[in-house]
Amino acid sequence: MTLLLAGLAAFTAAVIQRITGLGFVLVLIGPFVLLYGPTEGVTAAILLALVAAVVAVPLVWREVDWRRSVWLIWPGLLTAPLGILVSQVLPEPALLLLIGAMAVFALTAGFLPALAGALRGRSGAVAAGAAGGFMQTASGLSGPALAAHAVGDRWPQRSFTASVQVIFVVFSGIGVLLRGLPDLAPADTGILVGVTVLGIVAGTLAAHRVPATMARRAMLAIAWAGAVVVLVRGVIALAAGPLAS
């Protein structure tokens, strides 16, 4: 049952990612943390985010803005180890709260004009890239920081959506190198990878038939539900901790 639910979440996330260009880990993180725990759930989500981005890059290659991408990538490479360190030293209740808080920030960042305004230009790219690298290795949720920069810098949506796939490949690749592979059965990992690829293919076929607004609404509904449940689970675990000891 766990694998079935995880596969359904991965397929749905991949379809939404292909239609909207963002949202893969936002959709995936809640179900995966609840199914596999905050450490293995994030590790598995980052691996599948890498798979989804690698499959998507050839489809959008011609639209990539390499100059802008590089200015987001290199600061993220510097902060990525810090995200790993934080995820390793925090106890599970605190890690659940951190992941839930990052998910809420990811869902609300687009509604904060001041944030987008502060992330304009070259300095904004460095700040957004650094935040994205940290958030990717800590929780897999690098997209919103990058998107906030894109909004503030008036980056055309089509070019940004293509370029961010390359950034996801780099950030997720570093996340896999630093975190390692998820501690799942190799067959389960292979199935989840295969389902993710199928989701990208299905999303490509559905992109011209399913309105992007509908896909975004589905993404937000799933992501908010997952974030709230993860936060509640973290609060319960934190409250139970002293009693359990």
C-alpha positions in Angstrom: 0.0 0.0 0.0 2.9 2.4 0.8 4.4 1.9 -2.6 1.1 2.3 -4.3 0.4 5.6 -2.6 4.0 6.8 -3.2 3.7 5.9 -6.9 0.4 7.7 -7.3 2.0 10.8 -5.7 5.0 10.6 -7.9 3.0 10.2 -11.1 0.7 13.1 -10.1 3.6 15.3 -9.2 5.4 14.5 -12.5 2.3 15.3 -14.6 1.8 18.7 -12.8 5.5 19.5 -13.2 5.4 18.9 -16.9 2.2 21.0 -17.4 3.2 24.0 -15.1 7.0 23.8 -15.1 7.1 23.8 -11.2 5.5 22.0 -8.3 7.0 18.5 -8.4 8.4 18.4 -4.8 5.6 20.7 -3.5 3.1 17.9 -4.5 5.4 15.1 -3.5 6.9 16.2 -0.1 3.8 15.9 2.1 2.9 12.3 1.0 6.5 11.2 1.0 7.3 12.6 4.4 4.2 10.9 5.8 4.9 7.6 4.1 8.7 7.4 4.6 9.5 9.9 7.4 11.3 13.3 7.1 14.7 11.9 6.3 14.0 9.2 3.8 10.9 11.0 2.4 13.0 14.0 1.5 15.9 11.9 0.1 13.5 10.0 -2.1 11.7 13.2 -3.2 15.1 14.7 -4.2 16.0 11.6 -6.2 12.8 11.7 -8.1 13.0 15.5 -8.6 16.4 14.8 -10.3 14.8 12.1 -12.6 11.9 14.5 -13.5 14.2 17.3 -14.4 16.6 15.1 -16.4 13.7 13.8 -18.5 12.2 17.4 -18.9 15.5 19.1 -19.9 15.7 17.7 -23.5 12.1 18.9 -24.1 12.9 22.6 -23.2 16.6 22.8 -24.1 16.2 25.5 -26.7 14.5 27.9 -24.2 17.2 27.7 -21.5 18.8 31.0 -20.5 22.2 29.8 -19.5 23.6 33.1 -18.3 20.8 33.6 -15.8 20.9 29.9 -14.8 24.6 30.0 -13.9 24.0 33.0 -11.6 21.4 31.0 -9.7 23.4 27.7 -9.7 26.8 28.7 -8.2 25.5 30.3 -5.0 23.3 27.2 -4.4 26.3 24.9 -4.7 27.9 26.8 -1.8 24.8 26.6 0.5 23.7 23.0 -0.4 26.0 21.4 2.3 24.4 23.6 5.0 21.0 22.2 4.1 22.3 18.7 4.6 23.9 19.6 7.9 20.7 21.1 9.3 18.7 18.1 8.2 21.2 15.7 9.9 21.4 17.5 13.3 17.7 18.3 13.9 15.7 15.7 15.8 12.7 14.2 13.8 10.0 16.5 15.4 12.0 19.6 14.6 12.8 18.3 11.1 9.1 17.7 10.4 8.3 21.3 11.5 11.2 22.7 9.3 9.9 20.8 6.3 6.3 21.9 6.9 7.4 25.5 7.4 9.4 25.4 4.2 6.4 24.0 2.4 4.2 26.8 3.7 6.8 29.4 2.7 7.0 27.8 -0.7 3.2 28.1 -1.1 3.0 31.8 0.1 6.3 33.2 -1.4 4.5 34.0 -4.6 2.1 36.3 -2.8 4.8 38.4 -1.2 5.6 41.2 -3.6 8.3 42.6 -1.3 10.2 39.3 -1.6 10.1 39.4 -5.4 11.2 43.0 -5.3 14.1 42.2 -3.1 15.4 39.5 -5.4 15.9 41.6 -8.5 19.1 41.8 -10.5 22.4 40.0 -10.0 22.4 40.3 -6.2 18.9 39.0 -6.2 20.0 36.0 -8.3 22.8 35.2 -5.8 20.4 35.4 -2.8 17.7 33.3 -4.5 20.2 30.8 -5.7 21.8 30.5 -2.2 18.3 30.0 -0.7 17.4 27.5 -3.3 20.5 25.4 -2.8 19.9 25.3 0.9 16.2 24.5 0.6 16.8 21.8 -2.0 19.1 19.7 0.1 17.2 20.4 3.3 13.7 19.7 1.9 13.7 19.5 -1.9 11.8 22.8 -2.1 14.1 25.1 -4.1 11.5 26.2 -6.7 9.8 29.1 -4.9 12.9 31.0 -4.1 13.9 30.8 -7.8 10.4 31.7 -8.9 10.4 34.8 -6.6 13.6 36.0 -8.3 12.1 35.3 -11.8 9.0 37.5 -10.9 11.1 40.3 -9.4 13.5 40.2 -12.4 10.7 40.0 -15.0 12.2 36.8 -16.4 9.9 35.6 -19.2 7.8 32.6 -18.0 8.7 30.3 -20.9 12.4 30.9 -20.6 12.4 30.6 -16.8 10.3 27.4 -16.8 12.9 25.8 -19.2 15.9 27.2 -17.3 14.7 26.0 -13.9 14.8 22.4 -15.1 18.5 22.7 -15.6 18.9 24.3 -12.2 16.8 21.5 -10.7 19.1 18.9 -12.3 22.2 20.5 -10.7 20.6 21.1 -7.3 18.9 17.7 -7.1 22.1 16.0 -8.4 24.1 17.7 -5.5 21.3 16.6 -3.1 21.6 13.0 -4.2 25.4 13.1 -4.0 25.3 14.6 -0.5 22.3 12.6 0.9 22.8 9.4 -0.9 20.0 7.1 -2.2 16.9 6.5 -0.2 17.0 3.5 2.1 14.2 1.7 0.2 14.2 -1.6 -1.5 15.9 -1.3 -4.9 12.8 -2.6 -6.7 10.6 0.1 -5.0 13.1 2.8 -5.9 13.1 1.5 -9.5 9.3 1.5 -9.7 9.1 5.1 -8.3 11.7 6.2 -10.9 9.7 4.5 -13.7 6.4 6.0 -12.5 8.0 9.5 -12.5 9.2 9.1 -16.1 5.7 7.9 -17.1 4.3 11.0 -15.4 6.5 13.3 -17.3 5.5 11.6 -20.6 1.8 11.7 -19.6 2.2 15.4 -18.7 3.7 16.1 -22.0 0.8 14.5 -23.8 -1.7 16.3 -21.6 -0.1 19.7 -21.6 -2.2 20.9 -24.6 -5.4 19.4 -23.2 -5.3 20.2 -19.5 -5.4 24.0 -18.7 -2.4 25.1 -16.7 -4.7 26.9 -14.2 -6.4 23.6 -13.4 -3.1 21.9 -12.9 -2.0 24.7 -10.6 -5.1 24.4 -8.5 -4.6 20.7 -8.1 -0.9 21.3 -7.1 -1.9 23.9 -4.5 -4.6 21.7 -3.0 -2.3 18.7 -2.7 0.6 20.8 -1.5 -1.4 22.7 1.2 -2.9 19.4 2.5 0.6 17.8 2.7 2.1 20.9 4.4 -0.6 21.1 7.0 -0.5 17.4 7.8 3.3 17.5 8.1 3.2 20.5 10.4 0.5 18.9 12.6 2.5 15.7 12.8 5.6 17.7 13.8 3.7 19.5 16.5 2.3 16.2 17.9 5.7 14.6 17.8 7.3 17.6 19.6 4.6 17.6 22.2 4.9 13.9 22.8 8.7 14.0 23.0 9.1 15.1 26.6 6.3 12.7 27.7 8.0 9.8 25.9 11.3 10.5 27.6 
